[in-house]
Amino acid sequence: MNFKTMKSLFSKSLSRRKWIVTIGILVTSAAVFGILFYEGSKNTVALTLDGEQKEIRTHANTIQDILKELEISPRSEDYLYPSGNTKVSNNMNIVWEPAKQVGIVVGGQKKKIWTTAGTVKELLSENEIQVGEHDKVQPGLSEKVTGNMNVMIDTAFSLKLVNGGKEQKVWSTSTTVADFLKQQGITLKDSDRVEPSLDKVVKANDVVNVVRVEKVTDVVEETKNFTVISKKDSDLSKGKEKVVQEGKNGKVEKQYEIVKENGKEVSRKLVSEKVVEESQDKIVNVGTKVLVAQVSRGRSSSSSQASASPSGGHEFYVSSTAYTASCNGCSGHTATGINLKSNPHVKVIAVDPSVIPLGSKVYVEGYGYAVAADTGGAIKGNKIDVFFSSKSDAYRWGRKTIKVKILN
């Protein structure tokens, strides 16, 4: 092959390569321009998906198409804005919030719902559930709603609380007395009493009574009265008394345990007793010597003695009645200690000591010599009561005005 032929062939080969390169460049440029055009024609969209924010570029025609591209299948209860069939535009904002299933328990009845509410308060408002001021909601109204959570609503009711005697109307939900008092901020002492008991469940219109119980110690000083000791004295006439030793009261310190309920004393118990100052007995000698004008010769002598009035002595008139040892209200013993039942023949009259002193020997007109040895509740002033052993003699005496003479 000559040189010209070889040159011609080389020239043709070079020209063919130029065409191939040129075509390659044109194809590549077209592809690049196509890609740039494709990407440039996409819409920029801002998404908020279940609280997460992201930005995408898309050729999707509707919002539903975008969610399909992201493999999101929204439920009818989900929150989607704008709606799924809205056409996509550049710089669009799309919000999707998936619904959560929660349980709501009201008055013991439970129902399941789907919601996109952010808080418990929004959830209740969304479902038109009214909550009273004193109702109890768990979890709290400000808590965030989470999937499968249960919202418990305890409806409050009114009842009466008596705390330490002070009464008030309060509200509560169904709970024990112990929890109810805790809700009311009431602290109990060990000695306090609660009605009903702490483990009982409170109901509407119940009365919860808190009785404040306290124990206090009270120390008082009391008077210890002296004792009167009587001693027989045969040298003294019956009815006469002589004080040998004056009495003196002592002092006793007593300690009491007092129980108070709501500030009022309900019981008092003596705990200890201590003598602070001893008492001194009063000693009195009582005369036993009897001065009795007694008839020893039968009725005729007595009648004669009664008719013969002695000379001398203080003489005056009195209203007289008669009594026996067994009369109504009589003890059978005189005020000076004479046993009338053991001495039925003794001559005794009951007197007012301010008129006729006890122990005085007297002469009674129609009765004879006697001793003023008794007193009586009805014997006042110028009045005497003469003693007879038999009722018939007393009835026979009756009531009459007679002369009495005090002999000593």
C-alpha positions as CSV (number, residue, x, y, z in Angstrom):
1,M,0.0,0.0,0.0
2,N,1.4,3.3,-0.9
3,F,1.6,6.3,1.3
4,K,-1.3,8.2,-0.2
5,T,-3.6,5.2,0.4
6,M,-2.5,5.0,4.0
7,K,-3.0,8.7,4.6
8,S,-6.5,8.5,3.1
9,L,-7.5,5.6,5.4
10,F,-6.1,7.4,8.5
11,S,-8.0,10.6,7.7
12,K,-11.3,8.7,7.3
13,S,-10.8,6.9,10.6
14,L,-10.1,10.1,12.5
15,S,-13.2,11.7,11.0
16,R,-15.3,8.8,12.2
17,R,-14.0,9.1,15.8
18,K,-14.9,12.8,15.8
19,W,-18.4,12.0,14.9
20,I,-18.7,9.4,17.6
21,V,-17.3,11.7,20.3
22,T,-19.5,14.5,19.2
23,I,-22.6,12.3,19.3
24,G,-21.5,11.0,22.7
25,I,-21.2,14.5,24.0
26,L,-24.6,15.5,22.7
27,V,-26.2,12.4,24.2
28,T,-24.6,13.1,27.6
29,S,-25.5,16.7,27.6
30,A,-29.1,15.9,26.7
31,A,-29.2,13.4,29.6
32,V,-27.6,15.9,32.0
33,F,-30.0,18.6,30.9
34,G,-32.9,16.2,31.2
35,I,-31.9,15.3,34.7
36,L,-31.4,18.9,35.7
37,F,-34.8,19.8,34.2
38,Y,-36.5,16.8,36.0
39,E,-35.0,17.7,39.3
40,G,-35.7,21.4,38.8
41,S,-39.3,20.7,38.1
42,K,-39.9,19.0,41.6
43,N,-41.9,20.8,44.3
44,T,-40.3,21.5,47.7
45,V,-42.6,20.3,50.5
46,A,-42.1,20.8,54.3
47,L,-43.5,17.8,56.3
48,T,-44.4,17.4,60.0
49,L,-44.9,13.7,60.5
50,D,-45.9,12.6,64.0
51,G,-44.0,15.6,65.4
52,E,-40.9,15.1,63.2
53,Q,-40.1,17.8,60.7
54,K,-38.4,17.1,57.4
55,E,-38.2,18.7,53.9
56,I,-38.6,16.8,50.6
57,R,-38.6,17.5,46.9
58,T,-41.3,15.6,44.9
59,H,-43.1,15.2,41.7
60,A,-46.1,13.7,43.6
61,N,-49.4,15.1,42.4
62,T,-51.4,14.9,45.7
63,I,-50.6,14.8,49.4
64,Q,-51.9,11.2,49.4
65,D,-49.3,10.4,46.8
66,I,-46.5,11.8,49.0
67,L,-47.7,9.7,51.9
68,K,-47.7,6.6,49.7
69,E,-44.2,7.4,48.6
70,L,-43.2,7.5,52.3
71,E,-45.0,4.2,52.9
72,I,-47.5,6.0,55.3
73,S,-51.1,4.7,55.3
74,P,-53.1,7.2,57.2
75,R,-56.3,6.2,59.1
76,S,-59.5,8.1,58.9
77,E,-59.1,9.2,62.5
78,D,-55.6,10.6,61.9
79,Y,-55.0,14.4,61.6
80,L,-53.9,15.4,58.1
81,Y,-53.7,18.9,56.9
82,P,-54.3,19.8,54.1
83,S,-56.5,16.8,53.2
84,G,-55.1,13.9,51.2
85,N,-56.6,14.8,47.8
86,T,-55.1,18.3,47.9
87,K,-52.7,19.0,44.9
88,V,-49.1,19.4,45.9
89,S,-47.6,22.9,45.4
90,N,-44.1,24.3,45.9
91,N,-43.2,25.3,49.5
92,M,-46.3,23.5,50.8
93,N,-46.5,22.6,54.6
94,I,-48.1,19.2,55.4
95,V,-48.9,18.0,58.9
96,W,-49.8,14.4,59.7
97,E,-50.5,13.3,63.2
98,P,-51.4,9.6,63.7
99,A,-54.4,8.8,66.0
100,K,-53.8,6.9,69.2
101,Q,-56.2,4.5,70.8
102,V,-57.0,5.3,74.4
103,G,-59.6,4.1,77.0
104,I,-61.9,6.5,78.9
105,V,-63.5,5.2,82.1
106,V,-66.4,7.3,83.5
107,G,-68.6,6.0,86.3
108,G,-67.2,2.5,86.0
109,Q,-68.0,2.4,82.2
110,K,-65.1,2.1,79.8
111,K,-65.0,2.9,76.1
112,K,-62.2,2.9,73.5
113,I,-61.6,5.8,71.2
114,W,-59.1,7.0,68.6
115,T,-57.7,10.5,69.1
116,T,-55.1,12.9,68.0
117,A,-55.5,15.1,71.1
118,G,-52.2,16.2,72.6
119,T,-53.2,16.3,76.3
120,V,-55.9,14.6,78.5
121,K,-57.7,18.0,78.7
122,E,-57.9,18.2,74.9
123,L,-59.0,14.6,74.8
124,L,-61.9,15.2,77.2
125,S,-62.9,18.4,75.4
126,E,-62.8,16.6,72.0
127,N,-65.2,14.0,73.3
128,E,-67.4,16.6,75.1
129,I,-66.8,15.1,78.5
130,Q,-67.5,17.6,81.3
131,V,-65.2,17.5,84.4
132,G,-66.4,19.1,87.6
133,E,-64.2,21.2,89.8
134,H,-63.9,18.4,92.4
135,D,-63.8,15.5,90.0
136,K,-60.7,13.3,90.0
137,V,-59.0,12.7,86.7
138,Q,-56.0,10.3,86.3
139,P,-53.7,10.9,84.6
140,G,-53.9,14.7,85.2
141,L,-55.4,17.1,82.6
142,S,-52.0,18.4,81.6
143,E,-50.6,14.9,80.9
144,K,-49.7,14.0,77.3
145,V,-51.9,11.4,75.6
146,T,-50.0,8.2,74.7
147,G,-51.2,5.1,72.9
148,N,-53.2,2.5,74.9
149,M,-53.4,4.8,78.0
150,N,-56.5,4.7,80.2
151,V,-58.1,7.9,81.5
152,M,-60.0,7.4,84.7
153,I,-62.7,10.0,85.8
154,D,-64.1,9.7,89.3
155,T,-67.1,11.9,89.8
156,A,-67.1,13.9,93.0
157,F,-70.0,13.9,95.5
158,S,-70.8,16.0,98.6
159,L,-70.6,14.8,102.2
160,K,-70.3,16.3,105.7
161,L,-67.0,16.5,107.6
162,V,-67.0,17.2,111.3
163,N,-63.5,17.9,112.5
164,G,-63.1,18.5,116.2
165,G,-66.8,19.6,116.5
166,K,-66.6,22.0,113.5
167,E,-68.9,21.0,110.7
168,Q,-68.4,21.7,107.0
169,K,-69.6,20.5,103.6
170,V,-66.8,19.0,101.4
171,W,-66.5,17.1,98.1
172,S,-64.8,13.7,97.5
173,T,-64.6,10.8,95.1
174,S,-65.2,7.2,96.1
175,T,-62.3,6.4,98.4
176,T,-61.5,5.2,101.9
177,V,-62.0,7.4,105.0
178,A,-58.2,7.4,105.5
179,D,-57.5,8.6,101.9
180,F,-60.4,11.1,102.2
181,L,-58.9,12.7,105.3
182,K,-55.5,12.8,103.6
183,Q,-57.0,14.7,100.7
184,Q,-58.6,17.1,103.1
185,G,-55.2,17.7,104.8
186,I,-56.3,16.4,108.2
187,T,-53.7,14.8,110.4
188,L,-54.7,12.4,113.1
189,K,-53.1,11.8,116.5
190,D,-52.9,8.3,118.0
191,S,-55.6,9.2,120.6
192,D,-58.1,10.7,118.1
193,R,-61.2,8.7,117.0
194,V,-62.8,8.6,113.6
195,E,-66.3,7.5,112.7
196,P,-66.7,5.5,110.5
197,S,-63.4,3.6,110.6
198,L,-60.5,4.5,108.4
199,D,-60.9,1.5,106.1
200,K,-64.5,2.2,105.2
201,V,-65.4,3.6,101.8
202,V,-67.1,7.1,101.8
203,K,-70.3,7.6,99.9
204,A,-72.5,10.5,99.0
205,N,-74.1,12.3,102.0
206,D,-72.0,10.4,104.5
207,V,-70.8,12.1,107.7
208,V,-67.2,11.7,108.6
209,N,-66.7,12.6,112.3
210,V,-63.2,13.3,113.6
211,V,-63.3,13.3,117.4
212,R,-60.2,15.0,118.8
213,V,-59.3,13.1,122.0
214,E,-56.7,14.4,124.5
215,K,-55.6,13.3,127.9
216,V,-54.5,16.0,130.4
217,T,-53.5,15.9,134.1
218,D,-55.3,18.0,136.6
219,V,-53.9,18.5,140.2
220,V,-56.3,19.8,142.8
221,E,-56.0,20.4,146.5
222,E,-59.0,19.3,148.5
223,T,-60.0,19.7,152.1
224,K,-59.9,16.6,154.3
225,N,-62.6,17.1,157.0
226,F,-61.7,16.2,160.5
227,T,-63.4,13.4,162.3
228,V,-65.6,13.9,165.4
229,I,-64.9,11.3,168.1
230,S,-67.4,11.1,170.9
231,K,-66.3,9.7,174.3
232,K,-68.7,8.8,177.1
233,D,-68.3,10.8,180.3
234,S,-70.1,9.6,183.4
235,D,-69.4,12.8,185.2
236,L,-71.4,14.8,182.7
237,S,-75.2,14.9,182.7
238,K,-76.9,13.3,179.8
239,G,-77.2,15.8,177.0
240,K,-74.2,17.8,178.1
241,E,-71.1,17.9,175.8
242,K,-67.6,19.0,176.5
243,V,-65.0,19.7,173.7
244,V,-61.7,18.2,174.8
245,Q,-59.8,18.8,171.5
246,E,-60.8,21.1,168.6
247,G,-60.9,19.6,165.2
248,K,-58.8,20.8,162.3
249,N,-59.3,20.1,158.6
250,G,-56.4,18.7,156.6
251,K,-55.4,19.1,153.0
252,V,-55.1,16.4,150.3
253,E,-53.5,16.8,146.9
254,K,-55.3,14.7,144.2
255,Q,-54.0,14.0,140.7
256,Y,-56.6,13.2,138.1
257,E,-56.3,12.0,134.5
258,I,-58.9,13.9,132.4
259,V,-60.1,12.8,129.0
260,K,-61.4,15.5,126.7
261,E,-63.3,15.0,123.4
262,N,-63.4,18.1,121.2
263,G,-62.3,20.2,124.2
264,K,-65.0,18.9,126.5
265,E,-64.3,16.8,129.6
266,V,-65.9,13.3,129.3
267,S,-64.1,11.4,132.1
268,R,-62.0,12.0,135.2
269,K,-60.0,9.3,136.8
270,L,-58.1,9.6,140.1
271,V,-54.5,8.6,139.6
272,S,-52.8,9.5,142.8
273,E,-53.6,11.0,146.2
274,K,-51.1,12.6,148.7
275,V,-51.8,14.1,152.1
276,V,-50.3,17.6,152.2
277,E,-51.5,18.4,155.7
278,E,-52.9,15.9,158.3
279,S,-56.3,16.6,159.8
280,Q,-56.8,16.7,163.6
281,D,-59.8,14.9,165.2
282,K,-62.3,16.7,167.3
283,I,-62.8,15.0,170.6
284,V,-66.0,15.5,172.5
285,N,-67.0,14.1,175.8
286,V,-70.7,13.2,176.0
287,G,-72.4,13.0,179.4
288,T,-74.0,9.7,180.4
289,K,-75.2,10.7,183.9
290,V,-79.0,10.6,183.8
291,L,-81.1,12.9,186.0
292,V,-84.6,11.4,185.8
293,A,-87.6,12.1,188.0
294,Q,-89.1,8.6,188.0
295,V,-92.2,7.3,189.8
296,S,-91.6,4.1,191.7
297,R,-95.0,3.6,193.5
298,G,-97.4,3.0,190.7
299,R,-99.9,5.3,189.0
300,S,-101.5,6.7,192.1
301,S,-98.1,8.1,193.3
302,S,-97.4,9.4,189.8
303,S,-100.7,11.2,189.8
304,S,-100.1,12.6,193.2
305,Q,-96.6,13.8,192.2
306,A,-98.0,15.4,189.1
307,S,-100.5,17.3,191.1
308,A,-98.0,18.7,193.6
309,S,-96.1,21.5,191.9
310,P,-92.7,22.2,193.5
311,S,-91.8,25.6,194.7
312,G,-89.2,27.8,193.0
313,G,-87.8,27.7,189.5
314,H,-88.7,29.6,186.3
315,E,-92.4,29.0,185.4
316,F,-94.2,29.6,182.1
317,Y,-96.9,28.2,179.9
318,V,-96.3,26.1,176.8
319,S,-98.3,24.3,174.1
320,S,-97.9,20.5,174.6
321,T,-98.3,17.3,172.6
322,A,-97.3,13.7,173.2
323,Y,-95.3,11.1,171.4
324,T,-94.1,7.5,171.7
325,A,-90.8,5.7,170.9
326,S,-92.5,4.1,167.9
327,C,-94.1,7.1,166.4
328,N,-93.8,7.8,162.7
329,G,-90.2,9.1,162.0
330,C,-89.0,8.4,165.6
331,S,-85.8,6.4,166.1
332,G,-86.5,5.3,169.6
333,H,-83.5,7.3,170.9
334,T,-83.5,10.8,172.3
335,A,-81.2,13.6,171.1
336,T,-79.1,13.0,174.2
337,G,-78.8,9.2,173.7
338,I,-81.6,7.7,175.9
339,N,-83.1,4.5,174.6
340,L,-86.8,5.0,175.1
341,K,-87.7,1.4,174.2
342,S,-85.3,0.1,176.8
343,N,-86.5,2.6,179.4
344,P,-90.3,2.8,178.9
345,H,-91.0,4.4,182.3
346,V,-88.5,7.3,181.9
347,K,-90.0,10.8,182.1
348,V,-88.7,12.8,179.1
349,I,-89.9,15.8,177.2
350,A,-88.8,17.1,173.8
351,V,-88.0,20.9,173.9
352,D,-86.6,23.8,171.9
353,P,-83.1,24.0,173.5
354,S,-83.1,27.8,173.0
355,V,-86.1,27.9,175.4
356,I,-85.4,25.0,177.7
357,P,-81.7,23.8,177.7
358,L,-81.2,20.1,177.1
359,G,-80.5,18.2,180.4
360,S,-82.7,20.6,182.4
361,K,-84.8,19.1,185.2
362,V,-88.4,20.3,184.8
363,Y,-91.8,19.9,186.4
364,V,-94.6,19.5,183.9
365,E,-98.2,20.2,185.0
366,G,-100.2,17.0,184.8
367,Y,-97.1,14.9,183.8
368,G,-94.7,15.4,186.8
369,Y,-90.9,15.6,187.1
370,A,-89.1,15.0,183.9
371,V,-85.8,15.7,182.0
372,A,-85.5,17.9,178.9
373,A,-83.6,15.2,176.9
374,D,-85.0,15.3,173.4
375,T,-85.7,17.6,170.5
376,G,-88.0,17.6,167.5
377,G,-88.3,19.3,164.1
378,A,-91.8,20.7,165.0
379,I,-90.8,21.7,168.6
380,K,-90.0,25.4,168.3
381,G,-90.4,28.2,170.8
382,N,-92.8,27.6,173.8
383,K,-93.8,24.1,172.8
384,I,-93.0,20.7,174.3
385,D,-93.6,17.0,173.4
386,V,-94.1,14.7,176.4
387,F,-93.1,11.0,176.2
388,F,-95.4,8.1,176.9
389,S,-94.6,4.4,176.5
390,S,-98.1,3.6,175.2
391,K,-100.0,5.1,172.3
392,S,-103.3,5.2,174.3
393,D,-101.7,7.4,176.9
394,A,-100.2,9.7,174.2
395,Y,-103.7,9.9,172.5
396,R,-105.3,10.7,175.9
397,W,-102.8,13.5,176.5
398,G,-103.7,15.1,173.1
399,R,-102.8,18.8,172.7
400,K,-103.2,21.3,175.5
401,T,-101.6,24.3,177.1
402,I,-99.9,23.6,180.4
403,K,-97.5,25.1,182.9
404,V,-93.8,24.1,182.9
405,K,-91.3,25.0,185.6
406,I,-87.6,24.7,185.0
407,L,-86.0,23.5,188.2
408,N,-82.2,23.8,187.4
